Amino acid sequence: MPPFTRLALLMLVGIAMLSACAGRAGDAGTDVRITLTDFGVQSSLVEFQAGTPYTFTITNEGLVPHEFMFIPPVAASTHDMHGEAVHATALIQVEESELPPGAVYTLLYTFPQSIAGTDLEIACHTPGHYEAGMRLPITVH
């Protein structure tokens, strides 16, 4: 095989390998941007598919630390909406220590099939925050 042909073949193989690697970037999941403020939650997506991986980039743009949870809505009559019983119902939780003001936290999460059709919300249960409206309903199909 002439040297030019061999070089061209090697270049084609290299390009194919790079293309295959680039195609794997989606394996990290669909990107979702979450912004926590004093006292609100914004998300680039509010509808999710069970079994699909998502990469959540959570930014605390507030002036105080916040929590991040996927959790069933908490009834207003719940006496201790910041206690362990409520926290135990969270699918995922990022503690206040991980989300001080200005922090950016990234996590990969896949909603389980068993959660499809359940009422959920993104919420902060730091005392006073949930009551101030720091929650956002989400849907998992």
C-alpha positions in Angstrom: 0.0 0.0 0.0 1.5 3.4 -1.0 2.4 5.7 1.9 -0.2 8.3 0.9 -3.0 5.7 0.9 -1.9 4.4 4.3 -1.8 7.9 5.7 -5.3 8.7 4.3 -6.7 5.4 5.7 -5.2 6.2 9.2 -6.7 9.7 9.1 -10.2 8.2 8.2 -9.9 5.7 11.1 -8.9 8.6 13.4 -11.8 10.7 12.3 -14.2 7.8 12.8 -12.9 7.2 16.3 -13.3 10.9 17.2 -16.8 10.9 15.9 -17.7 7.8 18.0 -16.3 9.4 21.1 -18.2 12.6 20.4 -21.4 10.5 20.1 -20.9 9.2 23.6 -21.3 12.7 25.2 -25.0 12.1 25.4 -24.4 9.2 27.8 -24.0 11.7 30.6 -27.7 12.5 30.2 -29.8 15.4 29.1 -28.6 18.6 30.6 -31.0 20.4 33.0 -30.1 23.7 34.5 -31.6 24.5 37.9 -31.3 27.9 39.5 -32.0 28.4 43.2 -32.7 32.0 44.3 -34.0 33.6 47.5 -36.7 32.2 47.5 -37.5 30.4 44.3 -36.6 27.6 42.0 -36.3 27.7 38.2 -35.6 24.7 35.9 -34.9 24.4 32.2 -37.1 21.3 32.2 -40.1 20.3 34.4 -41.1 17.1 32.5 -38.9 14.1 32.7 -38.9 10.5 31.5 -38.3 7.7 33.9 -35.3 5.6 32.9 -33.6 8.5 31.1 -30.3 9.9 32.6 -30.2 13.6 33.3 -27.3 15.8 34.3 -28.5 18.5 36.7 -26.4 21.6 37.0 -27.7 23.3 40.2 -26.6 27.0 40.7 -27.3 28.8 43.9 -27.8 32.5 42.9 -29.2 33.3 46.3 -27.6 35.1 49.2 -28.0 32.1 51.6 -27.3 28.4 51.5 -30.0 26.2 50.0 -30.9 22.5 49.8 -31.9 20.7 46.6 -34.3 17.7 46.6 -36.6 15.7 44.4 -39.4 15.1 46.9 -43.2 14.5 47.0 -45.1 17.7 47.9 -45.4 18.2 51.6 -48.8 18.9 53.1 -49.2 22.4 54.7 -50.4 20.6 57.8 -47.1 18.8 58.3 -45.8 19.9 61.6 -42.1 19.4 61.0 -41.5 19.9 57.3 -37.8 20.2 57.9 -37.3 17.1 60.0 -35.9 13.7 59.2 -39.3 12.2 58.3 -39.8 14.6 55.4 -36.1 14.4 54.3 -36.5 10.6 54.2 -39.1 10.9 51.4 -36.6 12.6 49.1 -35.4 10.7 46.0 -32.2 12.7 46.0 -30.9 15.4 48.3 -28.0 17.9 48.1 -27.3 19.4 51.5 -26.9 23.1 52.3 -23.2 22.6 52.9 -22.9 21.7 49.2 -24.9 24.7 48.0 -23.6 27.9 49.7 -24.2 31.2 47.8 -22.6 31.1 44.4 -22.1 27.4 44.4 -22.6 25.2 41.3 -23.2 21.5 41.9 -23.6 18.9 39.2 -25.2 15.5 39.6 -26.3 12.7 37.3 -29.7 11.2 38.1 -32.1 8.8 36.5 -35.7 8.7 37.8 -36.7 5.1 38.5 -39.7 3.6 36.6 -41.5 3.2 39.9 -41.7 7.0 40.3 -43.5 7.6 36.9 -46.9 9.3 37.5 -46.0 10.4 41.1 -46.4 14.0 42.1 -42.9 15.4 42.7 -41.3 18.7 43.1 -37.9 20.3 43.3 -37.7 21.8 46.7 -35.6 23.4 49.4 -36.5 22.4 53.0 -34.1 24.7 54.8 -36.3 26.2 57.6 -38.6 28.9 56.1 -37.6 28.4 52.5 -40.3 25.9 51.5 -42.9 28.0 53.1 -41.6 31.1 51.2 -42.3 29.3 47.9 -39.0 27.5 47.2 -40.5 24.6 45.3 -41.3 23.7 41.7 -43.7 21.0 40.6 -42.2 18.5 38.2 -43.7 15.6 36.2 -42.1 12.2 35.6 -43.6 10.1 32.8 
